[in-house]
Amino acid sequence: MSEISVSEFSALIQEYASYKLSIQGCSKKTVEEYLLDLRTFFRFLIARKRDIDPQSDAFTKINIRSFGLNEIRDITAEDIYDFLFYTNQERGNQWAARSRKLSAIRSLYKYLVVRRRYLDHNPAADIDSPKPKKTLPKVLTLEESLRLLQAVEDDRESPYRVRDFAILTLFLNCGMRVSELVGINLSDLDSELRSLRVTGKGSKERIVYLNDACAQALAAYLAERRGPKYASVHDRALFLSRLEQRMSVKTVQAMVYKYLERAGLEAKHYSVHKLRHTAATLMYQSGNVDVRVLKEILGHEQLNTTQIYTHVDNRNMENAMSQNPLAAHKPISGKLPRETTSETDKTQPQKN
């Protein structure tokens, strides 16, 4: 993500950002993402007035510091529609990215109209969110998940093999986000390794319960983490990088891609987040986990977010059909339609 500073914006937008952080309790990352989208929106509006090509370097250098209340007051619904069209056609943003941009605009106007009453009109109020494509989450199969773990076990030359195995085990069993994983501290672990505390979106904490595989993988790593190898390290982070500091999201992502490649899975374009999808799908389909329980495990705000994991494959649907008690009921003839054609019928010429 491009770096952004609140100082790039007018005092009004800085006030809005402060409200999101201090009053609403949004995470710094969330506020930065909103500011990135608002910066693109403001630059788009300025570029149209100045006839600047949105694909040029000049676009990325547009100063938005003076874009304040008067400029925001003049924005119309048509301007917002044009921006969403631009992000789709020229920036190639998919529905999720466009929805986030619209959400940022709506959030700003809600603050200006409802919270502060600086404005009396919200041009984004009646704009529908981009409609998502109904696609199933891309996940690893059980066999592919085992291959991924085996790839780590086989990497005996890596000094971080035990750490990496523990990380992948947590991803595939607990379905936590990568940002949650890198934020875990030693103090977040239960003394018996049956649970740990993570901080999710919106700085909301939840307890993640650990199965035997997670407990054993963590115990093996903790033997190193609390041993002489890291005796001089004072960082409270659970997972440390080669620099003996808290692992970053990018470091974890690079590690996952490395082992996806070793397992022969890189061609399928899996990612760290797909491991979260995989854990959720395996729990729901193979573990018969109730979707409401799954919602709490994953730390979702809304149940409809979790329901993407309730998809079933064609084989499951076929099996379900065969379990219907009426499946054994025979037609009147006692034969299926495809069995009613006699050999004589097959040999007789058809009439025109």
C-alpha atoms as one frame of an Amber mdcrd trajectory, in Angstrom:
protein
   0.000   0.000   0.000   1.231   3.488  -0.842   2.392   5.488   2.140   0.170
   8.354   3.175   0.342  11.114   5.733  -2.588  12.969   7.243  -0.626  16.187
   6.646  -1.383  15.829   2.920  -4.988  16.794   3.655  -6.846  19.907   4.697
  -7.548  20.598   8.353 -11.102  19.322   7.820  -9.965  15.884   6.666  -7.378
  15.739   9.431 -10.228  16.381  11.886 -12.215  13.542  10.279  -9.233  11.159
  10.520  -8.778  12.021  14.175 -12.462  11.280  14.789 -12.156   7.851  13.154
  -9.123   7.006  15.285  -9.986   8.464  18.673 -13.795   8.385  18.811 -14.773
   5.471  16.606 -11.719   3.440  17.599 -10.754   2.457  14.056  -7.303   1.001
  13.584  -4.550   3.113  12.065  -4.517   0.820   9.035  -8.247   1.286   8.447
  -7.959   5.076   8.614  -4.981   5.029   6.246  -6.981   2.984   3.738  -9.853
   5.486   3.914  -7.442   8.376   3.410  -5.842   6.649   0.418  -9.250   6.292
  -1.219 -10.216   9.880  -0.434  -6.904  11.119  -1.831  -7.563   9.295  -5.110
 -11.110  10.700  -5.191  -9.982  14.290  -4.593  -7.186  13.982  -7.162  -9.679
  12.642  -9.704 -11.951  15.661  -9.214  -9.058  18.114  -9.417  -7.602  16.365
 -12.486 -10.890  16.762 -14.377 -10.944  20.495 -13.723  -7.312  20.936 -14.736
  -7.478  18.496 -17.650  -4.763  16.254 -16.170  -4.452  12.730 -17.518  -5.302
  10.313 -14.649  -2.724   7.869 -16.053   0.117  10.399 -15.955   2.719  11.022
 -13.275   1.196  14.461 -12.834  -1.923  12.838 -11.386   0.027  11.280  -8.503
   1.588  14.662  -7.709  -1.655  16.615  -7.395  -1.683  18.492  -4.101  -4.974
  18.041  -2.245  -4.086  20.158   0.802  -6.551  22.873  -0.218  -9.438  20.474
  -0.861 -11.694  21.503   2.011 -15.327  22.062   2.930 -16.218  24.316  -0.011
 -14.876  21.833  -2.552 -16.605  18.902  -0.833 -19.888  20.844  -0.739 -19.811
  21.149  -4.545 -19.468  17.378  -5.134 -22.520  15.790  -6.754 -23.756  12.229
  -7.020 -22.755  12.355 -10.687 -19.166  13.118  -9.648 -19.137  10.040  -7.433
 -20.591   7.851 -10.207 -17.917   9.147 -12.594 -15.223   8.323 -10.038 -16.496
   4.763  -9.564 -16.611   4.330 -13.346 -13.029   5.625 -13.592 -11.774   3.239
 -10.904 -13.383   0.344 -12.724 -12.456   1.160 -16.305  -9.071   2.870 -15.934
  -7.701   1.576 -12.633  -9.084  -1.937 -13.000 -10.543  -1.975  -9.488 -12.759
  -4.963  -8.797 -16.039  -4.654  -6.901 -14.424  -4.973  -3.465 -11.992  -2.107
  -4.092 -14.750   0.077  -5.556 -17.003  -0.715  -2.607 -14.265   0.333  -0.204
 -13.804   3.632  -2.050 -17.525   4.322  -1.914 -17.504   3.391   1.774 -14.750
   5.954   2.406 -16.776   8.675   0.661 -19.932   7.731   2.568 -18.044   7.736
   5.852 -16.721  11.232   5.223 -20.150  12.608   4.367 -21.728  10.897   7.374
 -19.214  12.718   9.547 -19.759  16.066   7.832 -23.576  15.856   7.619 -24.672
  13.799  10.634 -21.905  14.141  13.209 -20.715  17.720  12.672 -23.550  19.239
  10.624 -21.087  21.115   8.446 -23.203  20.134   5.419 -26.890  19.456   4.954
 -26.691  17.168   1.908 -25.058  13.783   1.322 -24.657  13.061  -2.421 -23.512
   9.497  -1.679 -26.607   8.564   0.309 -28.560   6.940  -2.539 -25.668   5.413
  -4.489 -25.802   1.632  -4.534 -22.672  -0.300  -3.672 -21.006  -2.142  -6.567
 -22.570  -5.589  -6.874 -20.139  -8.385  -5.998 -19.519 -11.336  -8.229 -20.817
 -14.526  -6.672 -17.584 -16.460  -6.549 -16.559 -19.173  -4.155 -13.454 -18.615
  -2.029 -10.331 -20.240  -3.444  -9.051 -22.798  -0.950  -6.514 -25.576  -0.581
  -7.829 -29.106  -0.388  -6.991 -31.245   2.629  -4.335 -33.050   0.576  -2.803
 -29.736  -0.571  -2.792 -28.438   3.006  -0.864 -31.512   4.125   1.580 -31.042
   1.218   2.204 -27.471   2.330   2.988 -28.545   5.883   5.181 -31.364   4.604
   7.152 -28.880   2.515   8.129 -27.093   5.722   9.005 -30.316   7.517  11.239
 -31.351   4.611  13.150 -28.038   4.636  15.778 -29.190   7.119  18.288 -26.555
   6.007  16.130 -23.683   7.244  16.966 -22.408  10.751  13.349 -21.195  10.997
  11.658 -24.469  10.077  10.023 -24.955  13.500   8.774 -21.359  13.550   7.386
 -21.548  10.027   5.680 -24.874  10.700   3.965 -23.348  13.739   2.805 -20.336
  11.717   1.340 -22.428   8.900  -0.284 -24.771  11.405  -2.034 -21.803  13.044
  -3.172 -20.439   9.692  -4.585 -23.763   8.504  -6.248 -24.689  11.788  -7.386
 -21.392  13.284  -8.131 -19.259  10.219  -6.592 -16.131  11.716  -5.625 -13.112
   9.653  -1.945 -12.466   8.966  -2.185  -9.119  10.782  -3.547 -10.959  13.804
  -0.766 -13.529  13.736   2.113 -11.050  13.626   0.537  -9.126  16.500   0.591
 -12.069  18.932   2.772 -11.552  22.005   4.162 -14.198  24.321   1.795 -12.919
  26.992  -1.195 -13.680  24.755  -0.638 -17.436  25.095  -2.475 -19.561  27.599
  -0.012 -21.326  29.914  -1.320 -24.724  28.785  -1.381 -23.726  25.093  -5.103
 -24.361  24.781  -5.911 -20.821  23.642  -4.421 -17.469  22.700  -5.638 -13.896
  22.386  -5.549 -12.026  19.070  -6.455  -8.470  18.123  -8.603  -8.345  15.002
 -10.153  -5.623  12.886 -11.196  -2.514  14.743  -8.792  -3.400  17.579 -11.282
  -6.005  18.808  -9.807  -8.812  20.863 -10.990 -12.411  20.748  -9.869 -15.752
  22.085  -8.694 -18.390  19.599  -8.827 -21.934  20.921  -6.021 -24.283  19.934
  -6.316 -27.923  18.926  -3.611 -30.518  19.562  -1.797 -29.812  16.285  -1.491
 -26.099  17.149  -0.486 -26.783  20.749   2.259 -29.205  19.708   3.598 -26.932
  16.964   3.671 -23.968  19.341   5.316 -26.005  22.106   8.103 -26.986  19.726
   8.616 -23.372  18.655   8.447 -22.021  22.216  11.230 -24.390  23.203  13.379
 -22.375  20.776  11.788 -18.993  21.443  12.373 -19.230  25.181  15.684 -21.054
  24.861  19.290 -19.853  24.654  18.943 -19.022  20.955  16.869 -15.934  21.819
  18.118 -15.367  25.384  19.249 -11.831  24.621  16.053 -10.859  22.802  13.697
  -8.587  24.721  11.005  -8.246  22.055   7.707  -9.505  23.464   6.494 -10.728
  20.051   5.773 -14.439  19.701   7.117 -14.800  16.172  10.511 -13.247  15.485
  12.257 -12.527  12.195  15.889 -13.257  11.408  16.627  -9.759  12.774  15.183
 -10.940  16.108  12.295  -8.492  15.834   8.552  -8.953  15.426   7.839 -10.496
  12.025   6.178  -8.164   9.548   3.216  -9.044   7.360   5.473  -8.999   4.283
   7.957 -11.391   5.899   5.184 -13.870   6.693   3.765 -13.535   3.180   7.188
 -14.221   1.645   7.578 -17.314   3.803   4.170 -18.659   2.795   4.864 -18.083
  -0.910   8.196 -19.882  -0.520   6.556 -23.028   0.802   3.641 -22.849  -1.606
   6.253 -23.007  -4.360   8.082 -25.897  -2.706   4.776 -27.762  -2.420   4.061
 -27.178  -6.105   1.049 -24.982  -5.368   2.269 -21.577  -6.540   0.692 -22.011
  -9.987  -2.764 -21.989  -8.380  -2.188 -18.427  -7.124  -2.843 -19.200  -3.490
  -2.006 -16.562  -0.899  -1.776 -16.112   2.853  -5.420 -15.058   3.016  -6.401
 -18.221   1.137  -5.094 -20.183   4.127  -7.733 -18.431   6.239 -10.361 -19.452
   3.686  -8.984 -22.989   3.755  -9.237 -23.291   7.554 -12.807 -22.012   7.532
 -13.868 -24.313   4.713 -12.270 -27.399   6.270 -13.919 -26.654   9.613 -17.326
 -26.157   8.025 -17.323 -28.996   5.513 -15.282 -31.631   7.315 -15.794 -30.678
  10.928 -19.524 -29.921  10.734 -18.972 -26.600  12.520 -22.094 -24.475  12.864
 -21.827 -21.298  10.795 -22.553 -19.133  13.859 -19.679 -20.743  15.731 -17.479
 -20.263  12.659 -18.389 -16.564  12.682 -16.969 -16.204  16.190 -13.850 -18.239
  15.370 -13.033 -16.014  12.392 -13.899 -12.763  14.157 -16.515 -11.669  11.619
 -18.863  -8.797  12.435 -21.704 -10.030  10.246 -22.993 -13.560   9.706 -23.375
 -13.003   5.960 -19.592 -12.580   5.723 -19.147 -16.077   7.157 -21.751 -17.621
   4.897 -19.382 -17.683   1.922 -17.910 -20.785   3.556 -21.198 -22.662   3.508
 -20.739 -23.489  -0.159 -20.650 -27.184  -1.053 -19.161 -28.905  -4.057 -21.123
 -30.861  -6.649 -20.177 -34.191  -5.075 -21.714 -33.141  -1.781 -24.879 -32.039
  -3.543 -25.066 -35.344  -5.418 -24.619 -37.261  -2.169 -27.317 -35.182  -0.534
 -29.753 -36.005  -3.325 -29.054 -39.732  -2.960 -29.846 -39.526   0.767 -33.402
 -38.378   0.111 -35.723 -41.185   1.347 -37.610 -41.002  -1.956 -34.454 -41.758
  -3.928 -35.238 -45.515  -3.998 -38.787 -45.035  -5.245 -39.156 -46.596  -8.725
 -41.246 -45.165 -11.581 -44.440 -47.030 -12.589 -42.580 -49.039 -15.231 -39.949
 -50.019 -12.713 -37.269 -48.667 -15.029 -35.513 -45.381 -15.462 -36.413 -43.445
 -18.635 -33.110 -44.297 -20.279 -33.857 -48.031 -19.826 -37.260 -48.042 -21.598
 -35.954 -48.048 -25.163 -35.854 -51.629 -26.481 -33.269 -53.035 -28.837 -36.082
 -53.454 -31.447 -36.917 -49.769 -31.193 -33.277 -48.932 -31.789 -33.096 -50.920
 -35.051 -36.349 -49.692 -36.624 -35.985 -46.738 -39.005 -37.620 -43.539 -37.869
 -40.580 -42.195 -39.852 -40.256 -38.838 -41.459
